[in-house]
Amino acid sequence: MNKKNLLAYGVVAVLFAVVGACTRKEQAAAPVTATAPAGVTGPVQTMFTQSLPDDKGVQQALSQWKGKPLVVNFWAPWCGPCVEEMPELSALQKSDAGKKVQVIGIGIDSPTNIADFAKKFNIAYPVYVAGMSGTDLSRQFGNAQGGLPFTVLIGADGQVKKTYLGRLKFDQLKADLANL
C-alpha cells in the first residue's frame, strides 16, 4: 500500500469518527420516551410499598396515591433540567389536568438540600426525599443510565404507561395524559 492510499484511508476513518460522534451527541440531547410493555406493575408495586419523608421530614406512605393516575418525577436540586421543568410541573398540577392526575417528585439528594430547595421554590405538588435509593427505584422503571430528570406516567390501574428520560416536552406529556 502506498502513502496516498494510507492517507485516504486515514481521512475516511476520521470522517466516519466525526459523523459517529455528531450523531451520538444528537441522540443524547433528545429526551428518550418509551411506552412500557402492557402489564408492567412491578416497579409501581415496589414504589407503593415505600414510605419516604416529605420535604418537611414527615414520613409519607406512597401507597396513598394508589388508584390515581400519576406523573412521578425523579429529580435533584443540582440537576439543571430538573429545576427548569419544575415550574411547568407545578403549573400542570394547578391546571384542570392536575385535577385528573397527581404529580409527585422523588428527590435524589439529602433531606437538607431538598428541604432548602422546597422552601426556596414554590412547588405545587408533593416532594419526597429518597436519597440514592431513588436512583435504584428509577432504574426499576427502566432508567438504566440513572439519568435525571426521569419521569414515569402511571395509569390509575397501576400500570406504567410511558417513561421520559431528560427534560420533559410538555406538549407530548399533555397528549399522553389525554390518552389515559
MARBASE-392014 format. One record per residue (C-alpha): residue in one letter; x, y, z; residue number from 1. Coordinates in pm, whole numbers, plus 50000, padded with zeros to 5 digits. Layout:
% residues N
rest / x / y / z / nr
A / X / Y / Z / NUM
...
END
This chain:
% residues 180
rest / x / y / z / nr
M / 50000 / 50000 / 50000 / 1
N / 50139 / 50339 / 49909 / 2
K / 50130 / 50655 / 50119 / 3
K / 49842 / 50810 / 49916 / 4
N / 49615 / 50511 / 49984 / 5
L / 49710 / 50509 / 50353 / 6
L / 49636 / 50882 / 50378 / 7
A / 49299 / 50836 / 50201 / 8
Y / 49201 / 50555 / 50440 / 9
G / 49303 / 50771 / 50735 / 10
V / 49089 / 51064 / 50613 / 11
V / 48788 / 50834 / 50560 / 12
A / 48831 / 50685 / 50908 / 13
V / 48843 / 51031 / 51067 / 14
L / 48530 / 51137 / 50876 / 15
F / 48342 / 50830 / 51000 / 16
A / 48453 / 50903 / 51356 / 17
V / 48334 / 51266 / 51334 / 18
V / 47997 / 51166 / 51185 / 19
G / 47953 / 50899 / 51453 / 20
A / 48036 / 51141 / 51735 / 21
C / 47797 / 51408 / 51600 / 22
T / 47516 / 51155 / 51559 / 23
R / 47569 / 51026 / 51913 / 24
K / 47552 / 51382 / 52056 / 25
E / 47223 / 51446 / 51874 / 26
Q / 47075 / 51124 / 52010 / 27
A / 47187 / 51202 / 52366 / 28
A / 47034 / 51551 / 52357 / 29
A / 46681 / 51433 / 52275 / 30
P / 46467 / 51309 / 52564 / 31
V / 46406 / 50938 / 52548 / 32
T / 46047 / 50824 / 52580 / 33
A / 45920 / 50473 / 52580 / 34
T / 45588 / 50302 / 52615 / 35
A / 45605 / 50036 / 52881 / 36
P / 45502 / 49682 / 52792 / 37
A / 45143 / 49603 / 52888 / 38
G / 45103 / 49478 / 53241 / 39
V / 45419 / 49632 / 53387 / 40
T / 45335 / 49684 / 53753 / 41
G / 45638 / 49552 / 53946 / 42
P / 45814 / 49885 / 53997 / 43
V / 45483 / 50055 / 54076 / 44
Q / 45409 / 49800 / 54347 / 45
T / 45764 / 49845 / 54482 / 46
M / 45710 / 50221 / 54491 / 47
F / 45377 / 50182 / 54672 / 48
T / 45539 / 49973 / 54946 / 49
Q / 45773 / 50259 / 55035 / 50
S / 45735 / 50536 / 55288 / 51
L / 45953 / 50840 / 55230 / 52
P / 45994 / 51164 / 55418 / 53
D / 45845 / 51467 / 55251 / 54
D / 46029 / 51798 / 55222 / 55
K / 45925 / 51878 / 55582 / 56
G / 46065 / 51550 / 55715 / 57
V / 45728 / 51381 / 55773 / 58
Q / 45715 / 51012 / 55667 / 59
Q / 45455 / 50956 / 55397 / 60
A / 45330 / 50628 / 55253 / 61
L / 45346 / 50641 / 54875 / 62
S / 45055 / 50396 / 54872 / 63
Q / 44830 / 50698 / 54937 / 64
W / 44847 / 50758 / 54560 / 65
K / 44716 / 50413 / 54458 / 66
G / 44426 / 50427 / 54217 / 67
K / 44510 / 50772 / 54080 / 68
P / 44697 / 50850 / 53757 / 69
L / 45046 / 50971 / 53849 / 70
V / 45329 / 51170 / 53698 / 71
V / 45629 / 51058 / 53905 / 72
N / 45927 / 51287 / 53853 / 73
F / 46272 / 51176 / 53972 / 74
W / 46485 / 51488 / 54019 / 75
A / 46766 / 51653 / 54213 / 76
P / 46825 / 52016 / 54316 / 77
W / 47166 / 52013 / 54141 / 78
C / 47014 / 51893 / 53809 / 79
G / 46960 / 52194 / 53580 / 80
P / 46696 / 52036 / 53352 / 81
C / 46511 / 51910 / 53662 / 82
V / 46490 / 52258 / 53808 / 83
E / 46386 / 52404 / 53469 / 84
E / 46086 / 52172 / 53435 / 85
M / 45957 / 52214 / 53792 / 86
P / 45756 / 52533 / 53725 / 87
E / 45581 / 52354 / 53438 / 88
L / 45510 / 52052 / 53657 / 89
S / 45368 / 52287 / 53921 / 90
A / 45153 / 52457 / 53656 / 91
L / 45032 / 52114 / 53540 / 92
Q / 44936 / 52023 / 53897 / 93
K / 44743 / 52351 / 53935 / 94
S / 44565 / 52316 / 53598 / 95
D / 44243 / 52132 / 53514 / 96
A / 44457 / 51838 / 53401 / 97
G / 44605 / 51835 / 53753 / 98
K / 44261 / 51750 / 53891 / 99
K / 44278 / 51422 / 53697 / 100
V / 44643 / 51336 / 53764 / 101
Q / 44874 / 51373 / 54062 / 102
V / 45232 / 51493 / 54016 / 103
I / 45481 / 51373 / 54276 / 104
G / 45853 / 51445 / 54293 / 105
I / 46107 / 51195 / 54423 / 106
G / 46426 / 51378 / 54513 / 107
I / 46768 / 51219 / 54473 / 108
D / 46960 / 51418 / 54734 / 109
S / 46990 / 51477 / 55107 / 110
P / 46689 / 51576 / 55317 / 111
T / 46851 / 51912 / 55396 / 112
N / 46915 / 52000 / 55032 / 113
I / 46564 / 51904 / 54926 / 114
A / 46406 / 52092 / 55219 / 115
D / 46610 / 52404 / 55139 / 116
F / 46514 / 52379 / 54772 / 117
A / 46144 / 52332 / 54853 / 118
K / 46148 / 52641 / 55078 / 119
K / 46313 / 52850 / 54808 / 120
F / 46078 / 52747 / 54523 / 121
N / 45701 / 52725 / 54534 / 122
I / 45641 / 52363 / 54429 / 123
A / 45271 / 52284 / 54392 / 124
Y / 45300 / 51907 / 54430 / 125
P / 45433 / 51670 / 54698 / 126
V / 45809 / 51628 / 54707 / 127
Y / 45967 / 51325 / 54875 / 128
V / 46325 / 51255 / 54980 / 129
A / 46461 / 50924 / 54850 / 130
G / 46835 / 50990 / 54852 / 131
M / 47034 / 50749 / 54639 / 132
S / 46769 / 50476 / 54676 / 133
G / 46560 / 50692 / 54441 / 134
T / 46810 / 50614 / 54166 / 135
D / 46760 / 50242 / 54230 / 136
L / 46383 / 50285 / 54208 / 137
S / 46411 / 50483 / 53883 / 138
R / 46624 / 50202 / 53739 / 139
Q / 46344 / 49955 / 53816 / 140
F / 46122 / 50174 / 53598 / 141
G / 46370 / 50137 / 53310 / 142
N / 46613 / 50424 / 53371 / 143
A / 46920 / 50207 / 53304 / 144
Q / 47156 / 50507 / 53292 / 145
G / 47026 / 50654 / 53618 / 146
G / 46989 / 50989 / 53437 / 147
L / 46787 / 51283 / 53562 / 148
P / 46527 / 51407 / 53521 / 149
F / 46337 / 51085 / 53473 / 150
T / 45958 / 51086 / 53468 / 151
V / 45712 / 50798 / 53478 / 152
L / 45348 / 50817 / 53370 / 153
I / 45140 / 50565 / 53568 / 154
G / 44774 / 50495 / 53497 / 155
A / 44506 / 50465 / 53763 / 156
D / 44530 / 50090 / 53703 / 157
G / 44884 / 50093 / 53845 / 158
Q / 45050 / 50021 / 53512 / 159
V / 45339 / 50219 / 53367 / 160
K / 45212 / 50390 / 53052 / 161
K / 45526 / 50578 / 52948 / 162
T / 45867 / 50689 / 53071 / 163
Y / 46063 / 51001 / 52980 / 164
L / 46437 / 51048 / 53023 / 165
G / 46556 / 51407 / 53008 / 166
R / 46373 / 51737 / 53026 / 167
L / 46004 / 51687 / 52961 / 168
K / 45839 / 51808 / 52644 / 169
F / 45511 / 51922 / 52795 / 170
D / 45314 / 51911 / 52471 / 171
Q / 45397 / 51541 / 52449 / 172
L / 45318 / 51483 / 52818 / 173
K / 44981 / 51659 / 52785 / 174
A / 44898 / 51446 / 52479 / 175
D / 44993 / 51132 / 52672 / 176
L / 44779 / 51244 / 52968 / 177
A / 44483 / 51297 / 52735 / 178
N / 44519 / 50933 / 52626 / 179
L / 44494 / 50795 / 52980 / 180
END
